[in-house]
Amino acid sequence: EENLEVLTTEYGVTAGQVDDLKADLDGFLALNGQPRAYRVASVQATKDLELLFAEAKVALEKLDKVMSIFKRRDVNFYNGYLAARVIVDN
């Protein structure tokens, strides 16, 4: 802010750009002081995903049993279900 006049005239920097930079710096300083908290949150989120995948697997196994009745009744529908159940790795 002390050099705003020089920045504006010689470099074309606006007051809004300086304000944005200050806000970014404040955000960085706030995050920089809390790396442990973010690591803990990341680990917890990963554990939650493991639990959710396990629950989804159980639910899909139950659905597979229900879908088996369509194996003979509606072959196209059943084959479509099986195709949709294929896991695609990226």
N, C-alpha and C positions, 0 to 999 in steps of 0.2 A: 504493500500500500504506500510505503514511503516513496517508491520509485514509479508510481502509477503514471505520472505525467510523462516520464521518459519512455516507459513501456508503451504508452499510447501513441506518442508522436513518432518515435523512432522504430518501433517494432509492430505497431498495429494491434497491440493487446488491449482488449476492452475490460472495463470494470467487471462485467459479468463473467468473463473468463477467469479473472483473478478470484472472484467469489466461488466459482466452480472448483478451482484448484484448491482453495482453502477448505471447501466442504469435502473434497476427496482426501485431502491430508488428514482432516479430522476423522473421517471414516477409517482410514488406514491406521491411525494411531489407536483408535478404539479396538480394532481387530487385532492389532499387533500385541496388545497387552493380554489377549485371551487365547493363545494357541492351544493350551491344555483343554479348555472348555470345548473347543471345536473338535479336538481329537476324541474326547469322550463322547460327544454327540454323534460323531461319525461311527464309532464302534457300536454304540447303542442302536443306531439306525441299521447297521449291518446285521446285528443280532435279531432285530425285529424282522428283517427280510428273511432270514433263515427260518424263523418261526412261521412267517406267512407262507413261504414256499412249502414247508412241511404240511401246513393245514390245507393248502391248495392241492397237494398231492393226494391227501386222504379224500378230499371231496371229489377229485377227478376219478379216483379208483371206485368210489361209490357210484358215480355217474356212469362209468364204464359198465358196471354190472346192470344198471338200468337200461342202458343203450343196447345191451345184448339182445333184448327182445325184438329190436328192429333188424337184427341180422338177417332174418328170413322174411319178415313182413315188408320191409322197405329197404332193399339192398342199396339203392342209390343214396338214400338218406344216411344209412349206416356207414357207407364208404366215405361220404362227405365228412361225417363226424370223425372217422379215423384219420382222414387227411388233415383235418383241423387240429387234431391232437398231436401231430408231429411237432417236436421242438426243433426250432431252427436256431442254430448257433450263428452269431454274427462274427 
